[in-house]
Amino acid sequence: MKHLIDLDDFSLNEINSIIGKAIEIKKNPHEFSNVMHGKIIGTLFYEPSTRTQMSFQTAMLKLGGQVIGFNNPQNSSVAKGENFKDTIKIIGGYADIIAIRHPLEGAAKAASIFANCPIINAGDGSHLHPTQTLTDLLTIAEQKNTLNGLTVGFCGDLKYGRTVHSLVKMMLKYKNNKFIFISTEELQIPDYIKNIIISSGNSYEEVFSLEDSIDKLDILYMTRIQKERFTSIQDYNLQKDVFKLTTDKLKNANHNMIILHPLPRVDEIDISVDDDPRALYFKQASNGVFVRMSLILHILSTKIDENVENLTLNESCNNKLCITNHEKYLPHYFKKDNNSYFCEYCSREIKL
């Protein structure tokens, strides 16, 4: 089965094909209105969601399929103590494909071990959000007519922002893209993302002022400060109002710069910015339906003979938010890269 856990699972040709098909669906939606007749998607959302959950559901319905699932684990047998493995095996017996969001990193990878159907990662903790990245790529490709040679500024919560992590990794697959990371010291991009950038031969800048860097950008990718990722309300309050995009700050921006945001926003983009023609975050959200329609079609029409090389070690992942530290029955898989080992679930390096 073909899973989407990380966009690294897909070749660049596959990704370009998914984006191209999404553009085709967007232009001629009626031609795809019954292609998934008789198919069922299970949407398992262990965290709150509006856009991602509903766009998956809308995507399958527009393709002629049906939807099952939950948007609150307390409304399922999880509330009775059912473990993650059992939930996945049960729903995998009912559905043809599953989209899962979970607060623990590596949950989608763990689901792929036990499911009897393909798994789509709809966000796993602060780790990755690959379908949002496909949505971002579709929006950028439509507006810029290229995915190469762009300067992308990421602003806000770069430490916990899984959409940022996924998009950076994806943009590295294209040519001559540059990154400017705009955050507080406490919310800087994680070291493992920096290492991926460096190992790919690319470079990045880290700055602490949006005003000083906005004139360099082709794309400004805003993110909210994620209250749910903080361990104390005091730490959250210190961070939440540091960066806010206003019409005044846009005066120095290029006239053809585009503003993206994975949403929901809280107060990091002033409402007045919505009227600026460069503000594309609502269009970006609507693009999510078309790209997820394309993705469902791709996965359910692709069979693979997968031979992934990984190692099983008698070591635990040192990331407390990794699912392996909560679902103790999971095997500990690691990838080796040179002399380093990385958790197969959450991508964090472990020390042997």
C-alpha positions in Angstrom: 0.0 0.0 0.0 1.1 3.6 -0.6 1.1 5.7 2.5 1.8 9.4 3.0 3.6 9.8 6.2 6.2 12.3 5.1 6.6 13.9 1.6 10.0 12.2 1.5 7.9 9.0 0.8 7.0 10.5 -2.6 9.3 11.2 -5.5 9.4 14.7 -6.9 7.7 13.4 -10.1 4.8 12.1 -7.9 4.5 15.4 -6.1 4.5 17.4 -9.3 1.9 15.0 -10.7 -0.4 15.4 -7.6 -0.2 19.2 -8.0 -0.8 19.0 -11.7 -3.8 16.8 -11.2 -5.2 19.1 -8.5 -5.0 22.0 -11.0 -6.9 19.8 -13.5 -9.6 18.9 -10.9 -10.0 22.6 -10.0 -10.6 23.5 -13.6 -13.0 20.5 -14.3 -14.4 19.2 -11.0 -17.4 17.6 -12.7 -15.1 15.1 -14.5 -14.1 13.6 -11.1 -17.5 13.6 -9.4 -18.0 9.9 -9.3 -14.5 8.3 -9.5 -14.5 7.2 -5.8 -18.0 5.7 -5.8 -18.1 2.9 -3.2 -14.9 4.0 -1.5 -14.7 5.2 2.2 -12.3 7.4 4.0 -11.9 7.2 7.7 -11.0 10.6 9.3 -9.5 10.0 12.7 -8.8 13.3 14.4 -7.4 13.1 17.9 -6.9 16.9 17.8 -9.3 19.7 16.9 -9.4 20.7 13.3 -11.6 22.6 10.9 -9.8 23.0 7.5 -7.9 19.7 7.4 -10.7 17.5 8.6 -13.4 19.1 6.6 -11.3 19.3 3.4 -10.6 15.6 3.6 -14.2 14.9 4.1 -15.2 17.3 1.3 -12.6 15.9 -1.0 -13.9 12.3 -0.7 -17.6 13.4 -1.0 -16.7 15.4 -4.2 -15.1 12.3 -5.6 -18.3 10.4 -5.0 -17.1 8.5 -1.9 -18.2 8.3 1.7 -16.8 9.3 5.1 -16.6 7.7 8.6 -14.5 8.6 11.6 -14.4 10.9 14.7 -13.3 14.4 15.5 -12.9 13.8 19.2 -11.4 10.6 20.6 -13.6 11.0 23.7 -16.5 10.1 21.4 -14.9 6.8 20.5 -13.7 3.7 22.3 -10.4 5.5 23.0 -12.3 7.0 25.9 -12.8 3.4 27.2 -9.1 2.8 27.1 -8.7 1.2 23.7 -5.1 1.4 22.6 -3.9 3.1 19.4 -3.1 -0.2 17.6 -6.6 -1.6 18.1 -8.4 1.6 16.9 -6.3 1.6 13.7 -6.9 -2.1 13.0 -10.6 -1.7 13.5 -11.1 1.4 11.4 -8.6 0.0 8.8 -11.1 -2.9 8.4 -14.0 -0.5 7.7 -12.3 2.1 5.4 -10.4 2.1 2.1 -8.1 4.9 3.3 -7.4 6.7 6.6 -6.5 10.3 7.3 -5.2 10.7 10.9 -4.3 13.7 13.0 -2.7 13.1 16.4 -0.9 15.1 19.0 2.0 12.7 19.3 4.9 12.7 16.8 5.2 9.6 14.7 1.5 8.6 15.1 0.9 8.3 11.4 4.0 6.1 11.0 2.8 3.9 13.8 -0.7 3.7 12.2 0.9 2.5 8.9 2.3 -0.5 10.7 -1.1 -1.8 11.8 -3.6 -0.6 9.2 -5.1 -2.7 6.5 -5.4 0.3 4.2 -3.3 3.4 3.2 -2.6 6.0 5.8 -2.4 9.8 5.2 -0.6 11.9 7.9 -3.0 14.8 8.6 -0.6 16.2 11.2 1.4 14.5 13.9 2.2 16.7 16.9 4.8 19.4 16.0 6.5 17.0 13.6 5.0 17.1 10.0 1.9 18.1 8.1 2.5 16.9 4.5 -1.0 17.5 3.1 -0.8 21.1 4.2 2.5 21.3 2.4 0.9 20.0 -0.8 -1.8 22.7 -0.4 1.0 25.3 0.0 2.8 24.1 -3.1 -0.3 24.2 -5.2 -1.0 27.8 -4.1 2.7 28.9 -4.7 2.8 27.2 -8.1 -0.5 28.9 -9.2 0.7 32.3 -8.1 4.4 32.2 -9.0 4.3 29.8 -11.9 7.4 28.1 -10.4 8.6 26.4 -7.3 12.3 27.3 -7.9 14.4 30.3 -7.1 12.1 31.7 -4.4 12.9 33.5 -1.1 10.6 32.2 1.6 10.2 33.9 5.0 8.7 31.9 7.8 7.5 34.0 10.7 6.2 33.1 14.2 6.2 29.7 15.8 9.0 27.8 13.9 9.8 25.4 16.8 6.4 23.7 17.0 5.1 24.7 13.5 4.8 21.3 11.7 3.6 23.1 8.5 6.9 25.0 8.5 8.9 21.9 8.9 7.2 20.1 6.1 7.3 23.0 3.7 11.0 23.7 4.3 11.8 20.0 3.6 9.8 20.1 0.4 11.1 23.3 -1.0 14.6 21.8 -0.7 13.7 19.4 -3.4 13.4 22.3 -5.8 16.2 24.5 -7.0 17.8 27.7 -5.6 15.2 28.4 -2.8 16.3 30.5 0.1 14.9 30.6 3.6 14.6 33.4 6.2 13.4 32.3 9.6 11.8 35.1 11.6 11.1 34.2 15.2 12.0 34.7 18.9 15.0 32.8 20.3 12.6 30.5 22.1 10.7 29.6 19.0 13.5 29.1 16.5 13.5 26.4 13.8 14.6 23.0 15.3 18.1 21.9 14.8 17.1 18.8 12.9 15.5 21.0 10.2 18.7 23.2 10.1 20.8 20.1 9.7 18.6 18.9 6.8 19.1 22.3 5.1 22.8 22.3 5.6 23.2 18.7 4.4 21.3 19.5 1.2 23.9 22.2 0.4 21.5 25.1 1.0 21.6 27.9 3.5 19.3 29.9 5.7 19.1 33.1 7.8 17.7 33.6 11.3 16.4 37.0 12.1 14.4 38.6 14.9 12.6 41.4 13.0 9.9 41.0 10.4 10.3 44.6 9.3 14.0 44.3 8.5 13.5 41.3 6.2 10.1 41.6 4.6 11.5 43.5 1.5 13.6 40.4 0.6 10.7 38.0 0.4 8.8 36.4 -2.5 6.6 34.5 0.0 5.8 35.4 3.6 4.5 32.3 5.5 2.9 33.4 8.8 2.1 31.0 11.6 0.3 31.4 14.9 1.9 30.9 18.3 0.4 27.5 19.2 -1.0 27.7 22.7 -1.6 23.9 22.9 2.1 23.2 22.5 3.2 25.1 25.5 3.5 23.6 29.0 2.6 26.8 30.8 0.3 29.8 30.0 3.0 32.1 31.2 5.5 30.9 28.5 2.7 31.2 25.9 1.9 34.8 26.9 5.5 35.9 26.6 5.5 34.8 22.9 2.0 35.3 21.5 2.2 39.1 20.6 5.8 39.4 19.4 5.0 39.2 15.7 1.9 40.7 14.1 1.5 41.5 10.4 -0.1 44.8 9.8 -0.8 47.0 6.7 2.0 49.3 7.9 4.6 46.5 7.9 3.5 45.6 4.3 4.5 49.0 3.0 8.1 47.8 2.5 7.1 44.4 1.0 7.4 43.7 -2.8 4.2 44.3 -4.7 4.2 40.6 -5.9 5.0 39.0 -2.6 2.3 36.6 -1.5 1.2 36.0 2.1 0.3 32.5 3.2 -0.9 31.1 6.5 -2.0 27.5 7.3 -4.7 28.9 9.6 -6.3 29.2 12.0 -5.0 32.6 12.8 -5.4 34.2 16.2 -4.0 37.7 16.2 -0.8 37.3 14.2 -2.4 38.9 11.0 -4.4 42.0 11.4 -7.9 41.7 9.9 -7.1 44.8 7.7 -4.5 42.7 5.8 -7.3 40.5 4.4 -8.1 43.3 1.8 -4.5 43.3 0.5 -4.4 41.4 -2.9 -1.2 39.7 -1.7 -3.1 38.0 1.2 -3.9 34.5 -0.2 -4.5 32.4 2.9 -8.2 31.9 2.3 -7.6 30.9 -1.3 -4.8 28.6 0.1 -7.4 27.0 2.4 -9.8 26.3 -0.4 -7.0 24.8 -2.5 -6.8 22.1 0.2 -9.9 20.4 -1.1 -8.5 20.0 -4.6 -5.1 18.8 -3.6 -6.5 16.2 -1.2 -8.8 15.0 -4.0 -5.8 14.5 -6.1 -3.9 12.8 -3.3 -6.7 10.3 -2.6 -6.8 9.4 -6.3 -3.1 9.0 -6.4 -2.8 6.8 -3.3 -5.7 4.6 -4.1 -4.4 4.0 -7.7 -0.8 3.3 -6.6 0.5 -0.1 -5.6 4.1 -0.4 -4.4 6.6 -3.1 -3.6 8.3 -1.3 -0.7 11.6 -2.3 0.7 12.5 0.3 3.4 15.9 -0.2 5.0 15.7 0.5 8.7 17.1 -0.9 11.9 15.5 -2.2 15.1 17.5 -1.2 18.1 17.2 -1.8 21.8 17.2 1.9 22.3 14.4 4.3 23.2 13.7 7.6 21.4 14.6 10.5 23.7 11.8 12.7 22.4 9.1 12.6 25.1 6.4 13.5 22.5 7.3 10.6 20.3 4.5 8.0 20.1 6.9 5.2 21.0 7.1 6.6 24.5 3.4 6.4 25.0 2.4 3.3 23.1 5.1 1.0 24.6 4.4 -2.0 22.4 5.7 -0.3 19.2 8.9 -1.6 17.8 11.8 0.9 17.8 12.8 1.6 14.2 15.6 3.8 13.4 17.3 5.0 10.2 21.1 5.3 9.9 22.6 8.3 8.2 26.4 8.3 8.2 27.2 7.7 11.8 23.9 9.0 13.3 20.7 7.2 14.0 17.3 8.9 13.6 13.9 7.7 15.0 11.8 6.4 12.1 8.7 7.8 13.8 9.5 11.4 14.8 12.8 12.0 12.9 14.8 13.0 16.0 18.4 11.9 16.3 19.2 9.5 19.2 22.4 9.2 21.1 23.7 5.7 21.4 
